[in-house]
Amino acid sequence: MNQPVIEMQAVGKRYGKLTALDEVSLTLGEGEVLGLMGHNGAGKSTSMKLILGLIRPTSGELRVFGHDPGGSAANDLRLRLGYLPENVQFYEQLSGFEVLDYFARLKRIGIGIVEPLLERVGLGHAMHRRVKTYSKGMRQRLGLAQALIGEPRLMLLDEPTVGLDPMATRDFYGMVDELRDRGVSVILCSHVLPGVERHIDRAAILGQGRLLASGSIDELREAADLPLVIRLRIARTPESIAEALRGHGVLARLAGDGRIELTLPVRAKMAVLRELAADPEVVDLELEPPTLESLYAHFDGTLRDRVEAEPASAAVHDAQQGVSA
C-alpha cells in the first residue's frame, strides 16, 4: 500500500486560549481529491497553513510525503506542492508572463514552461498585458497557473472558483479532473458547494476547528440518514399520493413548478420507485439523493445543537457537584 501523501493524527493548533484546530485526523492518498468544507473560522485555512509548513501544530502529528512540513525537508517539500490562496495578489505593474517567470525562477524551473502554462489556463491572449488590467477571474487563472508550476504532486486550492464565471468554473473543475487522472493529490477548500461533489473523492466537513464528518459522498449520506426526494409529474393530489404510499413513510407536497415532491426514508427507495413505475398516471419522475449542501447543513447543524447543549450540561454538572459537596 502506498504511503499517504498527507497524514494528520489528532492535530491541534491553538493561539493562546483560542483553539483553531481541535484534534483533527485526516489522510490524503495519491491521486485523490479531498473537498475540505466549512464556514469561515472552521479551520480550513489553518489546516492548509499547517500542510504548507507555514505554521506548526500545537499537538498531534502531521506528515506530508512522509516528512514534517515545517522540518528540515521543508524546502524540498515545497517544490512538490502547488498552492492557490483565496486572495490572489501579484505585482500589478508586471505582465502575466513576467509574474509567472518570476515564480518559475523561485521554483528553479526554466522559462520554457511559462507560455504553455498561460495557454493552459486560458491567458495566452493576455500574457503580455499588465496584471493591473486583469479582471478578478483572470487573476484567479494566473494564480492557478502559478500553482501548477513544476508539475506539483500535491495541490492546495483555497476557494479556487471565487470570481470565476460559470464557463471558467467548468474549465477549472475539468483541470482538477485532469490532475487526478495524472495521479496528483488535491485538497479543494471551498464553501461554494454546488457542482463540487462530482469532482471530489471524499469530503471532510469542519466546524469550529473540529472534524464533523469525513468520507465519500455515499458514506456521508449513510451517516446522515437524510431523506431522499422524488419529484414527479402526475395528475393526482399530494394527499392521494401520500395515502397510497403511507406504509413507506412518504410525505408529499405540491412543489412550486406544479410537480409533486415526495420525501422518503432511504430504506424505502426501491419499494417506492417500483410502485411509482407501475402507476400509469406517473408521467415523469426525478430522484434526488441528499446533496453535499444538505449534508453540510446537517452536520453543521448537529454541531450547533451540541454546542448549545454544552452550557446546559455544564450547569447541571456544576449543580450536581454543589449538591454532593
Order of alpha helices (4+ residues) and beta strands (2+ residues): beta-beta-beta-alpha-beta-alpha-beta-alpha-alpha-alpha-beta-alpha-beta-beta-beta-alpha-beta-alpha-beta-beta-alpha-beta-alpha
